[in-house]
Amino acid sequence: MKGLRVLELAQALEADYSDILAICAILNLKATSRLSTLSFEDCKKITDYYEGKNKK
């Protein structure tokens, strides 16, 4: 397996896929749709960013 699709990562994070695409744009990652495949390294970057922004 090469990684996860944007939609799969969004489901795992319980987030909307548009939020994940927005994070991809911020981090300059090449994802253009909910079906774009992300490497595990990119998934880690996105997860770290998402969780950092959503800490309470």
N, C-alpha and C positions, 0 to 999 in steps of 0.2 A: 504494500500500500504506500502510495506516495505522499499522502496527506489527507486533509479533509476539505470538503467543499464549504464554501462560505455559509450555506444554509445549515450544514451539519454542525459547524462551530457555533453558529448562532443558537441552535437548539441546545447544545451542550451548555452554553453560557446563559440560557434562558433570556436571550436578547433578540431584538428584531434584526433581521439580516441587513436592513438598511443601516443600522448602527455599526455593524461590522464592516460594511463597505465604506462607511465614513471614516472609520479608524484606519482602514487600508489606505485611504487617500491621505490621511494625516501622516502615516508612516511610510508613504511612497511605495506601497506594495502593489503589485500588478494583479488586481482583482476588479473586474468590471461588472460582474453579475452574481446572483446568488448561487450559480452553478460553477463559478470559478474555483479551481483547486488551489489550495494553499499548502505549502510545505509544512512539516511539523515545526520547523524553526519559525516560520511566519506565524503559525498558530500560537506559539509560545509568546511571541512579541505582542500579538493582538490581545491575548489573554492577560498578560501582564499590564498592558495599557488599560484595558477594560476594567480589570479589578482595581487598579490604582485609582481610576476615576470614580469608581462606585463604592469606595470604602466609606463606612459610616463612622 
